[in-house]
Amino acid sequence: MMRIEGTRTLGARAERRAAWFYRLRGFRIVGRNVRTPYGELDLVVRRGRTLVFVEVKARRSIGAGEGLESVTRAKQGRIERLAAAWLQRTPHEGPIRYDVLSLQWNGRRFAITHVANAWMPLSFPSLRLA
């Protein structure tokens, strides 16, 4: 059994596993831990013309609740602002979407819950969504 010490270690392993999850599905990693003036995007991936902004949530136990539950409307708005800042620096022509990848550590591996198109952005009604 692999033991994961500390929140940072859990988060780093979860983000590596999330990147692998998307790679296995044919996505190319565009950015990891992408810093903007407003904060950090966990993962930005692309497959074909579709660009995906991924929020990665890791949990050590279900007692803390499902990671998906912590992506509130306020958090979604923050991610949308981060994505807008990224899109200003890196223009994109094509559909975009917002995913949440929740990883639950069970002591041996991560159990993954993937929600593609987890929400529709309110801030960018003119963007084409995947």
C-alpha positions, 0 to 999 in steps of 0.5 A: 500500500502506498502512503501519501503524506501531506496535502501537497503530495496528494495534490501533486499526485492527483494532478499527475494522474489527471494529466494521465487520465486525459492523455489516455483519452487522446488529449494533449496537455497544453498547461499544468498549474497555469498561473495567471494574475488571478490565480492558477488553472489546474490543467488545460488540455486539448483534443482536436479543436476542443480546449478543456479547462480542468479543475482537479479535486483530490480527497483523502477520504469520503468524510471530506465529501466528494471533490465535485461538491467543492466546485461551487458557483463562486469557484466556477466563476473564478475558473471562468475568469482564470480561463478568460485570462489564459485565453487573452494570452493564448487565443483559441478558435474552437469550442471550450468546456469546463471539466471537473476531475475528482480523485479519491485516494483509497490507500492504493490508488485513485478512484476517479469521477469525471464530469465533462462539461461540468457547467456552462459559463455565464461570463462568456455567452459568445464562446462556442462550447463543446 
